[in-house]
Amino acid sequence: MTSLHKLGSSDLEVFPLALGGNVFGWTADQERSFAVLDAYTAAGGNFLDTADSYSAWVEGHRGGESETIIGKWIKERGNRSDVVVATKVSQHPDFQGLSAANIKAAADASLKRLGTDHIDLYYTHFDRPEVPVEEIIGALDELVRAGKVRYIAASNISAERLKESLDFSEREGLACYVALQPHYNLVSRDTYEGALRDLAERAGLAAVPYYALAAGFLTGKYRPGTTVDSPRAQGAAKHLETERGQKVLAALDEVARARGAETATVALAWLAAQPTVVAPIASARTVEQLPALLGVAELRLTDEETAKLTSASA
């Protein structure tokens, strides 16, 4: 049984792979989503990541489709106490921004779709620098005190705004961020490494990186001359045109062959070995895609393998 990891300073214990819910209601219908959720939890997984805006980008969708599917699945399985549910606020078409009123209204809407009385981890999805951190933290603290949210976190935020938020929480004795969701992977390191990661490390924040597989590029299925049937193919394939992308693929192939592991598993294992990272996020639209993701729970790279990948991605 894979051991769970403590999430920052919280008392949440999570599986070392967070299951991304962006595909639920988008490229995975309800039946397929339920199958993926069942297989993930059967393997010991317990950390579900979604957002109120998933999948508002699809024509005819309004946002909240992913939360609704997760909520229906939890109700049918009767397993609310077994899963850690993370969702986000600021991007839903009807609940834009991080004003205090919007945060509270969006949280209530998420709770209704999820069919639960509390959100385990509530992220500010994209920071809104025009809103004072005092207003944002104050609203989040009210949700925590009301029992609607257990812990708060931030995604897509600058080191400066994160520090301002942490300092305000500490000074006023209010709810404090326990986790950070940065864009971070082998072909996108400067989106987290540096001031933001240094601050997260000093503050004891857990990192839960998104785009952990670079929209699928780090699964190894994108190769010169190949065509991949995926809505994200264009974004992923662009890495093939860069020297870094080619070097990373070559290094991943080498380590994967030596370890008898999937390319995606190795890419996630490198991420899991980085300072502050507790659980990379990856999504699967079919059950068949899950084993390569779940493998990160068991694969520990050697220092030499980690160094090889770090050098290739420099």
Buried (B, 14 or more C-beta within 10 A) or exposed (E): EBEBBEBBBBEBEBBBBBBBBBBBBBBBEBEBBBBBBEBBBEBBBBBBBBBBBBBBEBEEBEBBBBBBBBBBBBEEBEEBEEBBBBBBBBBBEBBBBBBBEBBBBBBEBBBEBBBBEBBBBBBBBBBBEEBBBBBBBBBBBBBBEEEBBBBBBBBBBBBEBBBBBBEBBEEEEBBBBBBBBBBBBBBBBEBBBEEBBEBBEEBEBBBBBBBBBBBBBBBBBBEEEEEBEBBBBEBBBBBBEEEBBBBBBEBBEBBBEEBEBBBBBBBBBBBBBBEBBBBBBBBBBEBEBBBBBBBBBEBEBEEEBBEBBBEBBE
